[in-house]
Amino acid sequence: MKTQELLKISLRQNAIFIPSAIIANDIKKLSGSTSVLVANVSKLGFTFSESLLHALNNINPNYKVEVLEVLKEVLGTDKNWTPLVKEWNVPTGETVLDHIATFFGNVFKTKNGTTLQCGHIIPDNTFPLERYNGCPFCGTPFEFGKIENYGQGSKLKVLDLWRETELEDFYKSLLQSKTALDATQVDSLKMALKYLPLPKTDIAIKETLMLVIDVLIEEGQAENATQYFKSPTDILRYLWFKNTGLLQIIEPKTIIKRTSKNALHFVGFLDASAQSKIAATNDLKLKYSRKECLMVASWLNNLDMDVETMCEIMHPKRGMWVRFIRALRLAEYSKRKGFEKLAFLMDVFYNQVYDVWQSKVNSSRMKFDADKTFALLKQRPGLFARSLFSNMLWFGADETVAHFTEIIDKVPARLVFTLNMYAQNYFDKNMQRSVKPLGGTNKRIAPNALLNLYNEDQLEAMKNQIEELCLLAMKKRFAAIANPNKTIYIDPQLFNMPVSIGDRSETVQDLPVVLMGTRFPIEGNEVRLFMQWGEGLAAQHLDMDLSCHIAYEDKADICSFSRLETVGCKHSGDIRSIPNKIGTAEYININIDDLAKANAKFVTFTCNAYSNGSITPNLVVGWMNSKHPMKISEKTGVAYDPSCVDHQVRVTQNVAKGLVFGVLDVAKREIVWLEMTFGGQVVQGLDFKGVQALLAKLSSKLNIGSLLKLKAEAQGLTITEDQNADEVYDAKWAINAAAVTQLLID
């Protein structure tokens, strides 16, 4: 198990981990088992670098089997990829009338028809049953086939060798990441914490810290965890993480509302929102043992912070704290000897004998008292940075920027870059912005109404002020670090790769990871979307839908279960029930030439949970792309070939009803990888303007190449085209997003 988990971590970083201890020889000639492995792996769309091939050639064949098994597991070669329709690229000709005729045929038990395994009668002269792998009326599959076509991909992905050093460096980089980890990084870190000893290093982000604390407590080292708690919010974050699995402190009412909304249904008697609300409320109830109560009471009692400050920090989440105080019996433990600080905290908190900093800021702001407002904001540079744009509009740009300049050196680098990236969008009167509220789905918000007080020249000047200020601040930070090197190489690909700032992806990438906003060029004329769900679950009704939204200049179109064929798109049929344990699949074929002739602009890839609740965990979505035509099985309709997979993600969070997982730019013939959750039982619930707002947000993001160019200018490095430079930054280095964040100097 340990071997497989470590292999999965390395595979996500485009490598294969091989422990030095198992490399027994130094034989150059390829063995028979190595040759077989290379052949099998190439069918899956991968190949090995020279160093990895040499290492694999000199290890036990059992480890080679492990490597192949992990690749097969990640690519789902043992899953069921059979769609509802055989040769679904040729339309079956089914219509709404066929469904109506079948409905009445089953109500009145017609004798002129065929009875299927599910019990439905399909009347004669309706659906062409010879074309289906299951029931065309209820979407239940009966026939299953294996993947027939392997190795159709036009290029192989090269995997590199990882030894203990690379694994340890990656492990440390996750702990040291200066931005919040996404779902893939969190999953990798959990595996590393489980199987590898914790290295001695600073942990930069609170959310990462929770994972480390959890491991220490599970190992019975609760006393060692105490050193990591610096404020009551840290304790609250950990307690909420243990209760919900969420690393962010999302209010209970938000979780309950989201769960209830996901259970809404178009059909009235299938609506389970009320029951889901009750179930979610019960799931969030707090229950703690005496041992856990004493542990948390000790943490609060031992915090190195005065009580008034602790109460002020607790105030924004007062409702949650009241619930935790009761569940943890803190009032009882505060009466014990040695818990005097906890007793004082309970007294001050319940009687609210403390001042709240934010209320002072709001009060002085409403009174238009600039001096007092800025004096307060300077006390908390991070919050000043987050409110900078609105304060520029409220108090005036020059005065606000002058005050902010005094404390910009204390602002975390990720916030400085965020300001520089988003100023272009914020100060545009006509641009709606994409935001994702804590625990919610992506939304569009209107421009700040105060923008209308300023003319275009003034707003442009504000943008320039922010850009100059932020770039100057970062140059100062880079320049302050002594660097003996003279030359630097920056891979041209890095100018197309965004820096991971503010992206909290909720899906796991089991194949080599890419950052949100990365663009995939299309080599041929076809893109094939795929979705697989239900593996490991008992046979049941579980309706997930694969769809796409096609945007034109003056209209929109869809391809989904309700419209199996439209210009440029063909759907493989709507499956509404899953078979036992093996799961099922849907596809959509996209013909780019046909879309281009019809003047289509964008195609948005989505999946939805039509059934009550959210998208089922472990559902996999992605797309395939190859220069060569991709075949569809004539016998079963299976259209999946792992060697053609460009990108795929696995859903792990259970809070999304709809998910956008990519946008095809028809004119540029490239796919933008993005993740956007939305509320909606069908693709019609997608707000395409919201997708455009998110694309605008991604296009404004700082790219890694520009960040390195800034570093080169500040440190006096000469940029060369020669990879023999003193500092080399290539695509291989950039695949580790956590390591890239070390450029964000605080």
Rosetta blueprint (number, residue, H / E / L):
1 M L
2 K H
3 T H
4 Q H
5 E H
6 L H
7 L H
8 K H
9 I H
10 S H
11 L H
12 R H
13 Q L
14 N L
15 A E
16 I E
17 F E
18 I L
19 P L
20 S H
21 A H
22 I H
23 I L
24 A L
25 N L
26 D L
27 I L
28 K L
29 K L
30 L L
31 S L
32 G H
33 S H
34 T H
35 S H
36 V H
37 L H
38 V H
39 A H
40 N H
41 V H
42 S H
43 K H
44 L L
45 G L
46 F E
47 T E
48 F E
49 S L
50 E H
51 S H
52 L H
53 L H
54 H H
55 A H
56 L H
57 N H
58 N L
59 I L
60 N L
61 P H
62 N H
63 Y H
64 K H
65 V H
66 E H
67 V H
68 L H
69 E H
70 V H
71 L H
72 K H
73 E H
74 V H
75 L H
76 G L
77 T L
78 D L
79 K L
80 N L
81 W L
82 T L
83 P L
84 L L
85 V E
86 K L
87 E L
88 W L
89 N L
90 V L
91 P L
92 T L
93 G L
94 E L
95 T L
96 V H
97 L H
98 D H
99 H H
100 I H
101 A H
102 T H
103 F H
104 F H
105 G H
106 N H
107 V H
108 F L
109 K L
110 T L
111 K L
112 N L
113 G E
114 T E
115 T E
116 L L
117 Q L
118 C L
119 G L
120 H L
121 I E
122 I E
123 P E
124 D L
125 N L
126 T L
127 F L
128 P L
129 L H
130 E H
131 R H
132 Y E
133 N L
134 G E
135 C L
136 P L
137 F L
138 C L
139 G L
140 T L
141 P E
142 F L
143 E L
144 F L
145 G L
146 K L
147 I L
148 E L
149 N L
150 Y L
151 G L
152 Q L
153 G L
154 S L
155 K L
156 L L
157 K E
158 V E
159 L E
160 D E
161 L E
162 W E
163 R L
164 E H
165 T H
166 E H
167 L H
168 E H
169 D H
170 F H
171 Y H
172 K H
173 S H
174 L H
175 L H
176 Q H
177 S L
178 K L
179 T L
180 A L
181 L L
182 D L
183 A H
184 T H
185 Q H
186 V H
187 D H
188 S H
189 L H
190 K H
191 M H
192 A H
193 L H
194 K H
195 Y H
196 L L
197 P L
198 L L
199 P L
200 K L
201 T L
202 D L
203 I L
204 A L
205 I L
206 K H
207 E H
208 T H
209 L H
210 M H
211 L H
212 V H
213 I H
214 D H
215 V H
216 L H
217 I H
218 E H
219 E L
220 G L
221 Q L
222 A H
223 E H
224 N H
225 A H
226 T H
227 Q H
228 Y H
229 F L
230 K L
231 S L
232 P H
233 T H
234 D H
235 I H
236 L H
237 R H
238 Y H
239 L H
240 W H
241 F H
242 K H
243 N H
244 T H
245 G L
246 L L
247 L L
248 Q L
249 I L
250 I L
251 E L
252 P H
253 K H
254 T H
255 I H
256 I H
257 K H
258 R H
259 T H
260 S H
261 K H
262 N H
263 A L
264 L L
265 H L
266 F L
267 V L
268 G H
269 F H
270 L H
271 D L
272 A L
273 S H
274 A H
275 Q H
276 S H
277 K H
278 I H
279 A H
280 A H
281 T H
282 N H
283 D H
284 L L
285 K L
286 L L
287 K L
288 Y L
289 S L
290 R H
291 K H
292 E H
293 C H
294 L H
295 M H
296 V H
297 A H
298 S H
299 W H
300 L H
301 N H
302 N L
303 L L
304 D L
305 M L
306 D L
307 V H
308 E H
309 T H
310 M H
311 C H
312 E H
313 I H
314 M H
315 H H
316 P H
317 K H
318 R H
319 G H
320 M H
321 W H
322 V H
323 R H
324 F H
325 I H
326 R H
327 A H
328 L L
329 R L
330 L H
331 A H
332 E H
333 Y H
334 S L
335 K L
336 R L
337 K L
338 G L
339 F L
340 E H
341 K H
342 L H
343 A H
344 F H
345 L H
346 M H
347 D H
348 V H
349 F H
350 Y H
351 N H
352 Q L
353 V L
354 Y L
355 D L
356 V L
357 W H
358 Q H
359 S H
360 K H
361 V H
362 N H
363 S H
364 S H
365 R H
366 M H
367 K L
368 F L
369 D L
370 A H
371 D H
372 K H
373 T H
374 F H
375 A H
376 L H
377 L H
378 K L
379 Q L
380 R L
381 P H
382 G H
383 L H
384 F H
385 A H
386 R H
387 S L
388 L H
389 F H
390 S H
391 N H
392 M H
393 L H
394 W H
395 F H
396 G L
397 A H
398 D H
399 E H
400 T H
401 V H
402 A H
403 H H
404 F H
405 T H
406 E H
407 I H
408 I H
409 D H
410 K H
411 V L
412 P L
413 A H
414 R H
415 L H
416 V H
417 F H
418 T H
419 L H
420 N H
421 M H
422 Y H
423 A H
424 Q H
425 N H
426 Y H
427 F L
428 D L
429 K L
430 N L
431 M L
432 Q L
433 R E
434 S E
435 V E
436 K L
437 P L
438 L L
439 G L
440 G L
441 T L
442 N L
443 K E
444 R E
445 I E
446 A L
447 P L
448 N L
449 A H
450 L H
451 L H
452 N H
453 L H
454 Y L
455 N L
456 E H
457 D H
458 Q H
459 L H
460 E H
461 A H
462 M H
463 K H
464 N H
465 Q H
466 I H
467 E H
468 E H
469 L H
470 C H
471 L H
472 L H
473 A H
474 M H
475 K H
476 K H
477 R H
478 F H
479 A H
480 A L
481 I L
482 A L
483 N L
484 P L
485 N L
486 K L
487 T E
488 I E
489 Y E
490 I E
491 D L
492 P H
493 Q H
494 L H
495 F H
496 N H
497 M L
498 P E
499 V L
500 S L
501 I L
502 G L
503 D L
504 R L
505 S L
506 E L
507 T E
508 V E
509 Q L
510 D L
511 L L
512 P L
513 V L
514 V L
515 L L
516 M L
517 G L
518 T L
519 R E
520 F E
521 P E
522 I L
523 E L
524 G L
525 N L
526 E E
527 V E
528 R E
529 L E
530 F E
531 M E
532 Q E
533 W E
534 G E
535 E E
536 G L
537 L L
538 A L
539 A L
540 Q E
541 H E
542 L L
543 D L
544 M E
545 D E
546 L E
547 S E
548 C E
549 H E
550 I E
551 A E
552 Y L
553 E L
554 D L
555 K L
556 A E
557 D E
558 I E
559 C E
560 S E
561 F L
562 S L
563 R E
564 L L
565 E E
566 T E
567 V L
568 G L
569 C E
570 K E
571 H E
572 S L
573 G L
574 D L
575 I L
576 R L
577 S E
578 I E
579 P L
580 N L
581 K L
582 I E
583 G E
584 T E
585 A E
586 E E
587 Y E
588 I E
589 N E
590 I E
591 N E
592 I H
593 D H
594 D H
595 L H
596 A H
597 K H
598 A L
599 N L
600 A L
601 K L
602 F E
603 V E
604 T E
605 F E
606 T E
607 C E
608 N E
609 A E
610 Y L
611 S L
612 N L
613 G L
614 S L
615 I L
616 T L
617 P L
618 N L
619 L L
620 V E
621 V E
622 G E
623 W E
624 M E
625 N E
626 S L
627 K L
628 H L
629 P L
630 M L
631 K L
632 I L
633 S L
634 E L
635 K L
636 T L
637 G L
638 V L
639 A L
640 Y L
641 D L
642 P H
643 S H
644 C H
645 V E
646 D E
647 H E
648 Q E
649 V E
650 R E
651 V E
652 T L
653 Q L
654 N L
655 V L
656 A L
657 K L
658 G E
659 L E
660 V E
661 F E
662 G E
663 V E
664 L E
665 D E
666 V L
667 A L
668 K L
669 R L
670 E E
671 I E
672 V E
673 W L
674 L L
675 E L
676 M E
677 T E
678 F E
679 G L
680 G L
681 Q L
682 V L
683 V H
684 Q H
685 G H
686 L L
687 D L
688 F H
689 K H
690 G H
691 V H
692 Q H
693 A H
694 L H
695 L H
696 A H
697 K H
698 L H
699 S H
700 S L
701 K L
702 L L
703 N E
704 I H
705 G H
706 S H
707 L H
708 L H
709 K H
710 L H
711 K H
712 A H
713 E H
714 A H
715 Q H
716 G L
717 L L
718 T E
719 I E
720 T E
721 E L
722 D L
723 Q L
724 N L
725 A L
726 D L
727 E E
728 V E
729 Y E
730 D L
731 A H
732 K H
733 W H
734 A H
735 I L
736 N L
737 A H
738 A H
739 A H
740 V H
741 T H
742 Q H
743 L H
744 L L
745 I L
746 D L
